[in-house]
Every structure is written in C-alpha cells, then in structure tokens.
C-alpha cells in the first residue's frame, strides 16, 4: 500500500508530499482527482485549475476530475494509476463515497498497491473514524456512521494539527482511541506497513498514555 495523508497545507507546505506522490505515479502518471468534499464551497473549475497547476511541473499532466462519484461506474477506477482526494467537508465526502459505493472500491484500490493521496478531509476518511473533525466540520448531511476506511494503522487522523488542538485530542483519546496528528507542514506516508513523516514538521501518534513522533 502507498498511502499519503497530508495535513492540509498550501503548495509550499505540501511540496515534499506532492513530489513523492508524483514519483509513485511513474511511469503511467494518469491521475484521478476527487474534489467532491468542496461541493458548494468553490467552483470545480477552480479545483481543476489548482490540481493541474500543482502537478504540472512534476510531470503529471494526465489528470481527470470526477466531481460527482455517483455518475461513474465502480470499475472505472481501475483505469487510473492513482487517486488524489482533496479537502473540504469530511462528512459530505464520506457520505458521497458510501452512497456511490466507492468507499470499499477505494480500499481495494489502495490495498492493491496503487498510490492514493488524501489531503485534509481526504486524509481523515482513511482513519478509524472521522470524529477528529467534529470541532471544525459541520455534519450537514446527517451522517450517523462515523467510521472511516481504517487504512491508517488503526489510528484516527487529525489534520491541520497545532498544539492548540491538544485539549480536544486529550478528550478524544480518553475513550481509548489513538490519533495520528498531522500539521499543515507535514504528511504521513504509509508504505509497506510502516509510517513515516515527510515535510517540514514531524507528525505524532497520540494515545491516552503517551505521545511519540513519527
């Protein structure tokens, strides 16, 4: 598995993660982009302009965008070398993935060894559950099942992490959960069963009893 979980920073903060992801895509380099978590927040045309600008100088130019998962067949995913899932509202993203059936298909896709990139909300959905965004996202779709795809080593993913979040995290892990805390200046790579940080800052695994840097 080659899974990139980015903390949600801008172009400069995400550069190291983007470079590694582009390397993973070689030599096919045909990328699929899902901006669906941003529905209603910004035009999808602007999303496409952003993704193409981000990867153009990394020799990734064959990029397709799906702005409505329900309009695509499950097996269409197999044609791509990798998938990039952008940020936005985590509840809306997970809900659309479930309703379209692409949640389980994406799990199979990632476990097959094809690279997957999740940024911000796109990273959170790969955790054990998505309650880690309850302090910043609105559950406008009424999602009740908050379990994620659970591909992050049993951890739930906390993005945009700063030390100001520690009080919220302490309450969350108090019930026995574990958190993978990723700042906007970092990303976590999950590859061949191991976790490592890329970017300007270290990421953290936080439990009720301890905290360790990755």
Residue frames as a rotation matrix with the C-alpha (Angstrom) as fourth column:
UNK 1
0.576 0.817 0.000 0.00
0.817 -0.576 0.000 0.00
0.000 0.000 -1.000 0.00
UNK 2
-0.685 -0.710 0.164 1.16
0.713 -0.700 -0.053 3.53
0.152 0.080 0.985 -0.83
UNK 3
0.436 0.900 0.012 -0.99
0.821 -0.403 0.404 5.99
0.368 -0.166 -0.915 1.07
UNK 4
-0.732 -0.621 0.282 -0.19
0.487 -0.765 -0.420 9.68
0.477 -0.170 0.862 1.54
UNK 5
0.387 0.823 -0.416 -2.03
0.899 -0.237 0.368 11.53
0.204 -0.517 -0.832 4.32
UNK 6
-0.563 -0.611 0.557 -1.41
0.547 -0.780 -0.303 15.27
0.620 0.135 0.773 4.12
UNK 7
-0.553 0.236 -0.799 -2.26
0.780 -0.189 -0.596 17.72
-0.292 -0.953 -0.080 6.88
UNK 8
0.438 0.874 0.212 -3.90
0.886 -0.380 -0.265 20.30
-0.151 0.304 -0.941 4.66
UNK 9
-0.059 -0.544 -0.837 -1.23
0.299 -0.810 0.505 22.89
-0.953 -0.220 0.210 4.00
UNK 10
0.705 0.276 -0.654 -0.70
-0.421 -0.579 -0.698 25.04
-0.571 0.768 -0.291 0.93
UNK 11
0.922 -0.299 -0.245 1.52
-0.122 0.379 -0.917 24.44
0.367 0.876 0.313 -2.09
UNK 12
0.065 -0.971 0.231 4.80
-0.706 -0.209 -0.677 25.15
0.706 -0.119 -0.698 -0.29
UNK 13
-0.107 -0.058 0.993 3.94
-0.939 0.335 -0.081 23.06
-0.328 -0.940 -0.090 2.78
UNK 14
0.650 0.496 0.576 2.77
-0.304 0.864 -0.401 20.10
-0.696 0.085 0.713 0.66
UNK 15
0.449 -0.463 -0.764 5.63
-0.890 -0.152 -0.431 20.14
0.083 0.873 -0.480 -1.84
UNK 16
-0.622 -0.751 0.224 7.55
-0.771 0.637 -0.005 17.19
-0.139 -0.175 -0.975 -0.39
UNK 17
-0.265 0.621 0.738 4.40
-0.079 0.748 -0.658 15.07
-0.961 -0.233 -0.149 -0.27
UNK 18
0.714 0.559 -0.421 3.43
-0.414 -0.148 -0.898 16.06
-0.565 0.816 0.126 -3.82
UNK 19
0.043 -0.798 -0.601 6.88
-0.995 0.021 -0.100 15.18
0.093 0.602 -0.793 -5.15
UNK 20
-0.777 -0.319 0.543 6.82
-0.441 0.891 -0.108 11.72
-0.449 -0.324 -0.833 -3.57
UNK 21
0.127 0.909 0.397 3.29
-0.038 0.405 -0.914 11.08
-0.991 0.101 0.086 -4.81
UNK 22
0.639 0.040 -0.768 4.29
-0.731 -0.277 -0.623 12.07
-0.238 0.960 -0.148 -8.36
UNK 23
-0.459 -0.872 -0.167 7.20
-0.888 0.455 0.065 9.64
0.020 0.178 -0.984 -8.10
UNK 24
-0.513 0.350 0.784 4.81
-0.177 0.851 -0.495 6.88
-0.840 -0.392 -0.374 -7.06
UNK 25
0.504 0.847 -0.171 2.69
-0.298 -0.015 -0.954 7.50
-0.811 0.532 0.245 -10.15
UNK 26
-0.036 -0.586 -0.810 5.54
-0.989 -0.094 0.112 6.92
-0.142 0.805 -0.576 -12.62
UNK 27
-0.890 -0.455 -0.023 5.57
0.233 -0.499 0.834 5.76
-0.391 0.738 0.551 -15.35
UNK 28
-0.300 0.841 0.450 1.80
0.948 0.211 0.237 5.82
0.105 0.498 -0.861 -16.03
UNK 29
-0.927 -0.213 -0.309 1.10
0.297 -0.920 -0.257 9.17
-0.229 -0.330 0.916 -14.35
UNK 30
-0.465 0.840 0.281 -2.62
0.016 -0.310 0.951 9.14
0.885 0.446 0.131 -15.16
UNK 31
-0.974 -0.005 -0.227 -4.20
0.226 -0.106 -0.968 10.62
-0.019 -0.994 0.104 -12.07
UNK 32
-0.088 0.989 0.119 -7.81
0.585 -0.045 0.809 10.80
0.806 0.141 -0.575 -10.90
UNK 33
-0.960 -0.228 0.163 -8.83
0.045 -0.700 -0.713 13.77
0.277 -0.677 0.682 -8.75
UNK 34
-0.028 0.959 -0.282 -11.87
0.828 0.181 0.530 13.88
0.559 -0.219 -0.799 -6.44
UNK 35
-0.896 -0.259 0.360 -12.72
0.056 -0.871 -0.488 17.41
0.440 -0.417 0.795 -5.22
UNK 36
-0.172 0.982 -0.081 -16.22
0.372 0.141 0.917 16.40
0.912 0.128 -0.390 -4.09
UNK 37
-0.117 0.098 -0.988 -15.67
0.993 -0.008 -0.118 17.49
-0.019 -0.995 -0.097 -0.47
UNK 38
-0.842 -0.263 -0.471 -15.65
0.277 -0.960 0.040 21.09
-0.463 -0.096 0.881 -1.75
UNK 39
-0.465 0.735 0.493 -19.09
0.736 0.012 0.677 20.93
0.491 0.678 -0.547 -3.38
UNK 40
0.604 0.795 0.054 -20.79
0.681 -0.550 0.483 24.26
0.414 -0.255 -0.874 -2.78
UNK 41
0.536 -0.470 -0.701 -17.67
0.517 -0.473 0.713 25.87
-0.667 -0.745 -0.010 -1.34
UNK 42
-0.194 -0.593 -0.782 -15.84
-0.460 -0.649 0.606 26.71
-0.866 0.477 -0.147 -4.57
UNK 43
0.635 0.458 -0.622 -16.29
-0.750 0.170 -0.640 26.07
-0.187 0.872 0.452 -8.31
UNK 44
0.669 -0.374 0.643 -14.98
0.247 0.927 0.283 22.73
-0.701 -0.030 0.712 -9.50
UNK 45
0.814 -0.407 0.416 -13.30
0.366 -0.198 -0.909 24.55
0.452 0.892 -0.013 -12.40
UNK 46
0.518 -0.630 0.579 -11.12
-0.743 -0.666 -0.059 26.31
0.423 -0.400 -0.813 -9.82
UNK 47
0.595 -0.268 0.757 -10.37
-0.422 0.698 0.579 22.96
-0.683 -0.665 0.302 -8.20
UNK 48
0.793 -0.273 0.544 -9.18
0.560 0.676 -0.478 21.56
-0.238 0.684 0.689 -11.52
UNK 49
0.706 -0.558 0.435 -7.03
-0.103 -0.689 -0.717 24.61
0.701 0.462 -0.544 -12.19
UNK 50
0.509 -0.501 0.700 -5.41
-0.857 -0.218 0.467 24.14
-0.081 -0.838 -0.540 -8.79
UNK 51
0.627 -0.263 0.733 -4.63
-0.047 0.927 0.372 20.41
-0.777 -0.268 0.569 -9.21
UNK 52
0.796 -0.342 0.499 -3.18
0.588 0.246 -0.770 20.85
0.141 0.907 0.397 -12.70
UNK 53
0.626 -0.583 0.518 -1.04
-0.419 -0.812 -0.407 23.76
0.658 0.038 -0.752 -11.55
UNK 54
0.616 -0.350 0.706 0.18
-0.689 0.197 0.698 21.77
-0.383 -0.916 -0.120 -8.55
UNK 55
0.411 -0.395 0.822 1.39
0.132 0.918 0.375 18.79
-0.902 -0.046 0.429 -10.57
UNK 56
0.997 0.034 -0.063 2.30
-0.056 -0.164 -0.985 20.33
-0.044 0.986 -0.161 -13.94
UNK 57
0.376 -0.926 -0.034 5.97
-0.830 -0.320 -0.457 20.80
0.412 0.200 -0.889 -13.06
UNK 58
-0.166 -0.380 0.910 6.09
-0.715 0.682 0.154 17.31
-0.679 -0.625 -0.385 -11.55
UNK 59
-0.805 -0.199 -0.559 5.40
-0.585 0.426 0.691 15.75
0.101 0.883 -0.459 -14.95
UNK 60
-0.661 0.727 0.188 1.87
0.594 0.659 -0.462 14.69
-0.459 -0.194 -0.867 -14.03
UNK 61
-0.855 0.262 -0.448 -0.29
-0.437 -0.830 0.348 16.13
-0.280 0.493 0.824 -16.78
UNK 62
-0.568 0.692 -0.446 -2.90
-0.080 0.492 0.867 13.43
0.819 0.527 -0.224 -17.46
UNK 63
-0.965 0.251 -0.072 -5.40
0.073 -0.008 -0.997 14.36
-0.250 -0.968 -0.010 -14.75
UNK 64
-0.406 0.912 0.062 -9.11
0.257 0.049 0.965 13.55
0.877 0.408 -0.254 -14.82
UNK 65
-0.931 0.176 0.320 -11.54
-0.365 -0.440 -0.820 15.09
-0.004 -0.881 0.474 -12.33
UNK 66
-0.393 0.868 -0.303 -14.72
0.579 0.490 0.651 13.47
0.714 0.081 -0.696 -11.04
UNK 67
-0.872 0.110 0.476 -16.98
-0.367 -0.790 -0.491 16.00
0.322 -0.603 0.729 -9.33
UNK 68
0.161 0.924 0.346 -19.87
-0.985 0.171 0.001 13.54
-0.058 -0.341 0.938 -8.85
UNK 69
-0.750 -0.577 0.324 -18.98
-0.581 0.809 0.096 9.99
-0.317 -0.116 -0.941 -7.83
UNK 70
-0.115 0.802 0.586 -22.49
-0.090 0.579 -0.810 8.67
-0.989 -0.146 0.006 -8.41
UNK 71
0.677 0.391 -0.624 -22.22
-0.596 -0.208 -0.776 9.36
-0.433 0.897 0.092 -12.13
UNK 72
-0.128 -0.809 -0.573 -19.34
-0.939 0.285 -0.194 6.91
0.321 0.513 -0.796 -12.52
UNK 73
0.792 0.319 -0.520 -19.20
-0.232 0.946 0.227 3.12
0.565 -0.059 0.823 -12.52
UNK 74
0.834 -0.445 0.327 -17.13
-0.270 0.187 0.944 1.42
-0.481 -0.876 0.036 -9.82
UNK 75
0.525 -0.645 0.555 -14.84
0.683 0.708 0.177 -0.32
-0.507 0.286 0.813 -12.30
UNK 76
0.832 -0.229 0.505 -13.82
0.235 -0.679 -0.696 2.97
0.502 0.698 -0.511 -13.94
UNK 77
0.816 -0.525 0.241 -11.40
-0.510 -0.459 0.727 3.44
-0.271 -0.716 -0.643 -11.07
UNK 78
0.589 -0.584 0.559 -9.22
0.364 0.809 0.461 0.58
-0.722 -0.068 0.689 -12.34
UNK 79
0.712 -0.269 0.649 -8.05
0.643 -0.122 -0.756 2.63
0.283 0.955 0.086 -15.32
UNK 80
0.778 -0.349 0.523 -6.05
-0.355 -0.930 -0.094 5.05
0.519 -0.113 -0.847 -13.16
UNK 81
-0.051 -0.908 -0.415 -2.54
0.276 0.387 -0.880 4.86
0.960 -0.160 0.231 -11.77
UNK 82
-0.793 -0.222 -0.567 -3.50
0.599 -0.118 -0.792 6.80
0.109 -0.968 0.227 -8.65
UNK 83
0.287 0.930 0.229 -6.20
0.700 -0.367 0.612 8.82
0.653 -0.016 -0.757 -6.90
UNK 84
-0.887 -0.457 0.070 -5.97
0.311 -0.701 -0.642 12.22
0.342 -0.548 0.764 -5.23
UNK 85
0.156 0.961 -0.229 -8.77
0.841 -0.008 0.541 13.07
0.519 -0.277 -0.809 -2.77
UNK 86
-0.522 -0.422 0.742 -8.93
0.177 -0.904 -0.389 16.72
0.834 -0.071 0.546 -1.80
UNK 87
-0.902 0.077 -0.424 -10.11
0.415 -0.111 -0.903 18.58
-0.117 -0.991 0.068 1.26
UNK 88
-0.494 0.804 0.330 -13.38
-0.343 -0.530 0.776 20.19
0.799 0.270 0.538 2.23
UNK 89
0.074 0.623 0.779 -16.22
-0.996 0.004 0.091 18.84
0.053 -0.782 0.621 4.37
UNK 90
-0.837 -0.545 0.050 -15.29
-0.547 0.831 -0.095 15.40
0.010 -0.107 -0.994 5.71
UNK 91
-0.392 0.773 0.499 -18.85
-0.103 0.502 -0.859 14.31
-0.914 -0.388 -0.117 6.45
UNK 92
0.525 0.605 -0.599 -20.01
-0.626 -0.202 -0.753 15.16
-0.577 0.770 0.272 2.93
UNK 93
-0.183 -0.704 -0.687 -17.03
-0.964 0.265 -0.016 13.38
0.193 0.659 -0.727 1.40
UNK 94
-0.919 -0.197 0.342 -17.51
-0.299 0.913 -0.277 10.14
-0.257 -0.357 -0.898 3.32
UNK 95
-0.068 0.979 0.191 -21.25
-0.185 0.176 -0.967 10.21
-0.980 -0.101 0.169 2.72
UNK 96
0.499 0.243 -0.832 -20.80
-0.824 -0.165 -0.542 10.55
-0.269 0.956 0.118 -1.05
UNK 97
-0.548 -0.752 -0.367 -18.20
-0.809 0.588 0.005 7.80
0.212 0.300 -0.930 -1.11
UNK 98
-0.783 0.293 0.548 -20.55
-0.114 0.799 -0.590 5.44
-0.611 -0.525 -0.593 0.74
UNK 99
0.202 0.971 -0.128 -23.64
-0.315 -0.060 -0.947 6.26
-0.927 0.232 0.294 -1.31
UNK 100
0.430 -0.111 -0.896 -21.76
-0.903 -0.075 -0.424 5.70
-0.020 0.991 -0.132 -4.58
UNK 101
0.990 -0.074 0.118 -20.04
0.061 0.992 0.108 2.51
-0.125 -0.100 0.987 -3.39
UNK 102
0.540 -0.838 0.079 -16.59
-0.068 -0.137 -0.988 3.96
0.839 0.528 -0.131 -3.96
UNK 103
0.496 -0.372 0.784 -15.63
-0.868 -0.225 0.442 3.64
0.012 -0.900 -0.435 -0.29
UNK 104
0.570 -0.247 0.784 -14.94
-0.152 0.906 0.396 -0.09
-0.808 -0.345 0.478 -0.46
UNK 105
0.877 -0.284 0.389 -13.65
0.459 0.248 -0.853 0.14
0.146 0.926 0.348 -4.01
UNK 106
0.593 -0.679 0.432 -11.10
-0.513 -0.733 -0.447 2.69
0.620 0.043 -0.783 -2.85
UNK 107
0.477 -0.402 0.781 -9.97
-0.698 0.366 0.615 0.37
-0.533 -0.839 -0.106 -0.05
UNK 108
0.709 -0.176 0.683 -9.35
0.395 0.901 -0.177 -2.38
-0.584 0.395 0.709 -2.62
UNK 109
0.849 -0.383 0.365 -7.59
0.177 -0.444 -0.878 0.10
0.498 0.810 -0.309 -4.91
UNK 110
0.493 -0.677 0.547 -5.22
-0.831 -0.552 0.065 1.20
0.257 -0.487 -0.835 -2.14
UNK 111
0.435 -0.303 0.848 -4.54
-0.480 0.718 0.503 -2.33
-0.761 -0.626 0.167 -0.93
UNK 112
0.912 -0.104 0.398 -3.64
0.377 0.598 -0.708 -3.34
-0.164 0.795 0.584 -4.49
UNK 113
0.013 -0.989 -0.149 -0.60
0.839 -0.071 0.540 -1.08
-0.544 -0.132 0.828 -4.21
UNK 114
-0.007 0.034 0.999 -1.78
0.773 -0.634 0.028 1.81
0.634 0.773 -0.022 -6.35
UNK 115
-0.837 -0.463 -0.292 -0.94
0.537 -0.593 -0.600 5.18
0.104 -0.659 0.745 -4.77
UNK 116
0.313 0.937 0.156 -3.64
0.756 -0.346 0.555 7.21
0.574 -0.056 -0.817 -3.04
UNK 117
-0.837 -0.526 0.151 -3.30
0.371 -0.748 -0.550 10.76
0.403 -0.404 0.821 -1.72
UNK 118
0.325 0.922 -0.209 -5.65
0.846 -0.185 0.501 12.22
0.424 -0.339 -0.840 0.86
UNK 119
-0.733 -0.554 0.394 -5.38
0.349 -0.804 -0.481 15.89
0.584 -0.215 0.783 1.74
UNK 120
-0.767 0.436 0.472 -7.17
-0.635 -0.621 -0.459 17.27
0.093 -0.652 0.753 4.83
UNK 121
0.194 0.906 0.375 -10.69
-0.862 0.340 -0.376 15.74
-0.468 -0.251 0.847 4.65
UNK 122
0.603 -0.016 -0.797 -9.30
-0.609 0.636 -0.474 13.31
0.514 0.772 0.374 2.09
UNK 123
-0.541 -0.814 -0.213 -6.83
-0.376 0.460 -0.804 12.11
0.752 -0.355 -0.555 4.73
UNK 124
-0.547 0.352 0.760 -9.33
-0.817 -0.025 -0.576 11.94
-0.184 -0.936 0.301 7.60
UNK 125
0.490 0.845 -0.212 -11.59
-0.871 0.484 -0.085 9.43
0.031 0.227 0.973 5.82
UNK 126
0.183 -0.495 -0.850 -8.74
-0.296 0.797 -0.527 6.89
0.938 0.348 -0.001 5.89
UNK 127
-0.701 -0.427 0.571 -8.68
-0.638 0.018 -0.770 6.84
0.319 -0.904 -0.285 9.69
UNK 128
-0.908 0.360 -0.213 -10.60
0.415 0.840 -0.350 4.56
0.053 -0.407 -0.912 12.04
UNK 129
0.191 0.981 -0.046 -13.32
0.968 -0.196 -0.159 7.20
-0.165 -0.014 -0.986 12.43
UNK 130
-0.290 -0.266 0.919 -13.87
0.649 -0.761 -0.015 10.83
0.704 0.592 0.393 11.49
UNK 131
0.711 0.565 -0.418 -14.85
0.681 -0.405 0.610 12.28
0.176 -0.718 -0.673 14.86
UNK 132
-0.176 -0.896 -0.408 -11.48
0.884 -0.327 0.336 14.06
-0.434 -0.301 0.849 14.72
UNK 133
-0.811 -0.094 0.577 -13.12
0.424 -0.774 0.470 16.81
0.403 0.626 0.668 12.62
UNK 134
0.082 0.957 -0.279 -16.10
0.941 0.018 0.339 17.39
0.330 -0.290 -0.898 14.90
UNK 135
0.047 -0.144 -0.989 -14.53
0.670 -0.729 0.138 20.64
-0.740 -0.669 0.062 16.15
UNK 136
-0.605 -0.400 -0.689 -14.24
-0.151 -0.791 0.592 22.17
-0.782 0.462 0.418 12.66
UNK 137
-0.941 0.312 -0.129 -16.60
-0.077 0.174 0.982 20.47
0.329 0.934 -0.139 10.16
UNK 138
-0.375 0.899 0.225 -20.40
-0.808 -0.198 -0.555 20.60
-0.454 -0.390 0.801 10.12
UNK 139
-0.865 0.136 0.482 -22.30
0.237 0.959 0.154 17.35
-0.442 0.247 -0.862 9.63
UNK 140
-0.507 0.671 -0.541 -24.72
-0.708 -0.682 -0.184 18.92
-0.492 0.290 0.821 7.17
UNK 141
-0.428 0.330 -0.841 -25.56
-0.640 0.547 0.540 15.57
0.638 0.769 -0.023 5.54
UNK 142
0.406 0.635 0.657 -26.69
-0.913 0.252 0.321 13.97
0.038 -0.730 0.682 8.81
UNK 143
0.007 -0.492 -0.871 -24.09
-0.368 0.808 -0.460 11.19
0.930 0.323 -0.175 8.64
UNK 144
0.757 0.358 0.546 -24.58
-0.634 0.203 0.746 8.76
0.156 -0.912 0.381 11.53
UNK 145
0.844 -0.531 0.072 -21.94
0.506 0.834 0.222 6.10
-0.178 -0.151 0.972 10.88
UNK 146
0.838 -0.538 -0.092 -18.69
-0.541 -0.841 -0.006 7.99
-0.074 0.055 -0.996 11.53
UNK 147
0.411 -0.715 0.565 -16.36
0.199 0.675 0.710 5.05
-0.890 -0.180 0.420 10.96
UNK 148
0.271 -0.425 -0.864 -13.68
-0.843 -0.538 0.001 5.66
-0.465 0.728 -0.504 8.36
UNK 149
0.685 -0.046 -0.727 -11.91
-0.548 0.625 -0.556 3.36
0.480 0.779 0.403 5.91
UNK 150
0.796 -0.326 0.509 -9.42
-0.382 0.381 0.842 2.32
-0.469 -0.865 0.179 8.62
UNK 151
0.797 -0.596 0.097 -6.27
0.456 0.489 -0.743 2.16
0.395 0.637 0.662 6.50
UNK 152
0.370 -0.650 0.664 -4.14
-0.450 -0.751 -0.484 4.31
0.813 -0.120 -0.570 8.84
UNK 153
-0.537 -0.709 -0.457 -2.81
-0.011 0.548 -0.837 1.60
0.844 -0.444 -0.302 11.11
UNK 154
-0.115 0.602 -0.790 -5.79
0.895 0.408 0.180 1.68
0.431 -0.686 -0.586 13.43
UNK 155
-0.736 -0.206 -0.645 -5.39
0.513 -0.792 -0.332 5.40
-0.442 -0.575 0.689 14.11
UNK 156
0.590 0.790 0.164 -7.87
0.771 -0.491 -0.405 8.17
-0.239 0.366 -0.899 13.52
UNK 157
-0.308 -0.762 0.569 -6.42
0.915 -0.401 -0.042 11.04
0.260 0.508 0.821 11.51
UNK 158
0.541 0.363 -0.758 -6.23
0.605 -0.795 0.051 14.60
-0.584 -0.486 -0.650 12.90
UNK 159
0.005 -0.516 0.856 -5.36
0.946 -0.274 -0.171 17.19
0.323 0.811 0.487 10.25
UNK 160
0.281 -0.016 0.960 -4.40
0.062 -0.997 -0.035 20.90
0.958 0.069 -0.279 10.48
UNK 161
0.603 0.008 -0.798 -2.84
0.740 0.367 0.563 19.94
0.298 -0.930 0.216 13.80
UNK 162
-0.080 -0.659 0.748 -1.39
-0.246 -0.714 -0.656 22.56
0.966 -0.236 -0.106 16.15
UNK 163
-0.851 -0.305 -0.427 -0.68
0.318 0.348 -0.882 22.42
0.417 -0.887 -0.199 19.87
UNK 164
-0.694 0.667 0.270 -3.97
-0.719 -0.636 -0.280 24.31
-0.015 -0.388 0.921 20.37
UNK 165
0.111 0.757 -0.643 -5.73
-0.672 0.534 0.513 21.06
0.733 0.375 0.568 19.48
UNK 166
-0.742 -0.543 -0.394 -4.22
-0.160 0.714 -0.682 19.09
0.651 -0.443 -0.616 22.36
UNK 167
-0.720 0.540 0.437 -7.18
-0.566 -0.091 -0.820 19.73
-0.402 -0.837 0.371 24.66
UNK 168
0.313 0.856 -0.412 -9.59
-0.944 0.233 -0.234 18.29
-0.104 0.462 0.881 22.07
UNK 169
0.007 -0.396 -0.918 -7.30
-0.516 0.785 -0.342 15.36
0.857 0.476 -0.199 21.38
UNK 170
-0.898 -0.353 0.263 -6.95
-0.385 0.339 -0.859 14.58
0.214 -0.872 -0.440 25.08
UNK 171
-0.213 0.908 0.360 -10.72
-0.768 0.072 -0.636 14.24
-0.604 -0.412 0.682 25.36
UNK 172
0.455 0.396 -0.798 -10.87
-0.861 0.424 -0.280 12.10
0.227 0.814 0.534 22.21
UNK 173
-0.213 -0.629 -0.747 -8.15
-0.361 0.762 -0.539 9.62
0.908 0.155 -0.389 23.18
UNK 174
-0.606 0.012 0.795 -9.51
-0.795 0.010 -0.606 9.39
-0.015 -1.000 0.004 26.71
UNK 175
0.462 0.850 0.253 -12.03
-0.793 0.523 -0.312 6.86
-0.398 -0.057 0.916 25.44
UNK 176
0.267 -0.453 0.851 -9.24
0.058 0.889 0.455 4.60
-0.962 -0.072 0.263 24.18
UNK 177
0.963 0.081 0.259 -8.79
0.261 -0.026 -0.965 5.95
-0.072 0.996 -0.046 20.66
UNK 178
-0.058 -0.985 -0.160 -5.43
0.632 -0.160 0.758 6.74
-0.773 -0.058 0.632 19.07
UNK 179
0.874 0.356 -0.331 -4.72
0.061 -0.756 -0.652 9.78
-0.482 0.549 -0.682 16.94
UNK 180
-0.086 -0.836 0.541 -2.36
0.975 0.042 0.219 10.37
-0.206 0.547 0.812 14.06
UNK 181
0.643 0.322 -0.695 -1.82
0.355 -0.929 -0.102 14.14
-0.679 -0.181 -0.712 14.33
UNK 182
-0.139 -0.619 0.773 -0.58
0.984 0.004 0.179 15.83
-0.114 0.785 0.609 11.14
UNK 183
-0.064 0.057 -0.996 0.17
0.238 -0.969 -0.070 19.53
-0.969 -0.241 0.049 10.83
UNK 184
0.888 0.428 -0.168 -0.27
-0.012 -0.345 -0.939 21.62
-0.460 0.835 -0.301 7.70
UNK 185
0.358 -0.846 -0.397 3.51
-0.930 -0.361 -0.069 21.44
-0.085 0.393 -0.915 7.17
UNK 186
-0.676 -0.629 0.384 3.66
-0.615 0.768 0.175 17.67
-0.406 -0.118 -0.906 7.09
UNK 187
0.357 0.729 -0.584 2.23
-0.856 0.505 0.107 14.46
0.373 0.462 0.805 5.73
UNK 188
-0.062 -0.321 0.945 2.35
-0.632 0.746 0.212 10.83
-0.773 -0.584 -0.249 6.79
UNK 189
-0.148 -0.090 -0.985 3.39
-0.892 0.443 0.093 8.13
0.428 0.892 -0.146 4.35
UNK 190
0.242 0.219 0.945 2.00
-0.584 0.811 -0.039 4.65
-0.775 -0.542 0.324 4.92
UNK 191
0.396 -0.251 -0.883 4.00
-0.842 0.286 -0.458 2.25
0.368 0.925 -0.098 2.79
UNK 192
-0.089 -0.416 -0.905 4.69
-0.133 0.905 -0.403 -1.46
0.987 0.085 -0.136 3.24
UNK 193
0.462 0.440 -0.770 3.16
0.612 0.470 0.636 -1.42
0.641 -0.765 -0.052 6.71
UNK 194
-0.354 -0.652 -0.670 5.32
0.928 -0.331 -0.169 1.41
-0.112 -0.682 0.723 8.05
UNK 195
0.812 0.578 0.083 4.55
0.579 -0.815 0.008 5.04
0.072 0.042 -0.997 8.90
UNK 196
-0.345 -0.899 -0.270 6.92
0.900 -0.399 0.177 7.96
-0.267 -0.182 0.946 8.32
UNK 197
0.528 0.485 -0.697 6.67
0.351 -0.872 -0.341 11.73
-0.773 -0.065 -0.630 8.10
UNK 198
-0.290 -0.595 0.750 7.54
0.949 -0.283 0.142 13.92
0.128 0.752 0.646 5.15
UNK 199
0.560 0.478 0.677 7.63
0.444 -0.863 0.242 17.69
0.700 0.165 -0.695 5.10
UNK 200
-0.084 -0.643 0.761 8.87
-0.226 -0.732 -0.643 20.40
0.971 -0.226 -0.083 7.43
UNK 201
-0.183 0.090 0.979 7.48
-0.977 -0.131 -0.170 19.03
0.113 -0.987 0.112 10.71
UNK 202
-0.977 -0.114 -0.183 7.15
-0.078 0.978 -0.195 15.67
0.201 -0.176 -0.964 12.41
UNK 203
0.040 0.999 -0.036 3.77
-0.521 0.052 0.852 14.05
0.853 -0.015 0.522 12.86
UNK 204
-0.699 -0.248 0.671 2.66
-0.714 0.182 -0.676 12.40
0.045 -0.952 -0.304 16.10
UNK 205
-0.195 0.661 -0.724 0.89
0.182 0.750 0.636 9.29
0.964 -0.008 -0.267 17.31
UNK 206
-0.672 0.049 0.739 -1.08
-0.648 -0.521 -0.555 10.23
0.358 -0.852 0.382 20.42
UNK 207
-0.187 0.617 -0.764 -2.76
0.404 0.757 0.513 7.84
0.895 -0.213 -0.391 22.85
UNK 208
0.815 0.562 0.139 -4.19
0.071 -0.336 0.939 8.29
0.575 -0.756 -0.314 26.32
UNK 209
0.857 -0.465 -0.222 -0.86
0.363 0.238 0.901 7.41
-0.366 -0.853 0.373 27.89
UNK 210
-0.102 -0.989 -0.109 1.81
0.475 -0.145 0.868 8.63
-0.874 0.036 0.485 25.51
UNK 211
0.906 0.205 -0.371 2.83
-0.206 -0.551 -0.808 10.70
-0.370 0.809 -0.457 22.51
UNK 212
0.022 -0.934 0.358 5.55
0.420 0.333 0.844 9.77
-0.907 0.131 0.399 20.05
UNK 213
0.139 -0.083 -0.987 6.93
-0.719 -0.693 -0.043 11.46
-0.681 0.716 -0.155 17.00
UNK 214
0.780 0.056 0.623 6.93
0.374 0.758 -0.535 9.74
-0.502 0.650 0.570 13.62
